Amino acid sequence: MRQWMDNSSNITLNALLNYDRTFNKHDVKALFATERIAGDNMNFWAFRRSYTSEILDELDLGSNALKDNGGSSSVVRRLNYFGRVSYAYDSKYLAEFVWRYDGSYIFDPVGKQFGFFPGISLGYRISKENFWKDNISFINEMKIRGSWGKTGNDRIAPYQYLTTYGYNGSYVFNESVSEQALRALRIPNEGVTWEIANQSNIGFDAQLLNNKLTISADYFNNLRTNILAYRNASVPGSAGLNLPRENIGKVVNKGFEFQVSYLDNTGDLSYQVSVNGAYSKNHIKFWDETPGNPEYQKSTGNQMNARLYYQAIGVFIDAAAIDKYPHWNGARPGDIIFKDVNDDGKIDGLDRVRSNKTTIPTFTGGFTIDLEYKRFYATILFQGAAGAERSYRTFSGGPGVGNFMYNLVKDRWTPDNPSAENPRAWERGGAYWMTDGEPNNTYFVRSSDYLRLKNFEIGYSLPSGYTEKIGIQSLRVYVSALNFLTFTKMKDFDPESPDDAPGSIWVNSQVYPLNKTTNIGLTVTF
């Protein structure tokens, strides 16, 4: 028999005060608020076996030989104060100040539990100035704006400032009494505190040509500090320390984004064309990187999660080619050649180079066209991304574990076809350049840049005079398609999908088609 009990409660209390007043050309708004969150959870379970009777289903009637119990409890406490004050003069000069004063149970109550996170934004509608109206009237609206703000993150494991204890092994006392041993499990980080994000932005919004043309652009520079990271990299293992994570990491993310839209009509034809794009690239400013690494392997200064790869420069055609160049022990004809990056006459871990790309694109963009002519309409959306790469992981294997990917083996090396570009067939884990399905070199890396006709729809709406005669309000006929065209160098994967998700490929005798659809539809409203 097993019995359990779970008792939990979550209480959220909010209080909010708003102020809004306009006098003359001054517009003042203010908000003051507080929030308290309290959560408690406790659970307990126990069981016994070997009951002598089923008449009474009471837990304590079971055997003492086969029994166990357990349980846990947790608490959540947060107390937040936040607010906003905004001011505008003549709708021309704009300013706003926001703040949060947050307290979290995650951190040490002595000096670390609360954090203050302010932000400020300023705007200037310069197009409302007389000199602008008199001299640059074709720009109907122009606003320049900038902002800076600080936010805090407490979504980390709680109580890192405390030493944790747990049962580990046992000791025997008085020759026969066994007692569990309670040991410290970790070294506390007494200074653990909020992770901080400093976010800066400057941009403008403009409307031109009688508001037909709209332009918006922003440049941002975000600095994340106090990121939890281990210091173990610079502490040798011989020190015998298992250090906690500390607030030492720093990451910078810079970029820009823009949007341009033009709206007009000519006779019965109305149209809108829009283009947007965003560029964003991060780099690690500091973490406790292992000292002594060569510059081409360091992650500091590179993007987060950038991988290390051996540089593939060809394929060994025959044994003579192997003898002429440094190679991995056990290399044989048809194997991939790794570049001797540091020119030390051997291939080892020091010949790996950190990539300047990750699986996340640094640029994304889109292009939209909306057309309407009398009762006809068309909508077209192109989207694309650049600056990312994808490795052929997981879906590379061998006849022992599944099918090969065709593009990797169609021109492969064989004794009769000693290719210098494509390696021999391999079993997963059976080649130094493919370990457990995880490629370690650039031969298997492809650019995942793409341009795609993401969606289009062409339709016709029947005039209301005809629909009323047949007793309906409206009738629309249309043809639409999703992912209709894709231009990319990556042929075996959907470049838009998450890392390792397949595109139109066969894997283990199963097909994973690209999500490409075409529809012909009819919409009727009665």
Helices and strands as residue ranges (DSSP letters): E 2-23, E 26-48, G 59-61, E 67-89, E 93-104, E 114-125, G 126-128, H 130-135, E 139-153, E 165-173, E 177-184, E 195-208, E 213-230, G 232-234, G 237-239, E 245-266, E 269-286, G 295-297, E 308-310, E 312-315, H 319-324, E 336-338, G 349-351, E 352-354, E 363-373, E 376-386, E 389-391, H 406-409, E 434-435, E 438-439, G 442-444, E 445-447, E 450-461, H 464-469, E 474-488, E 505-507, E 510-512, E 517-525
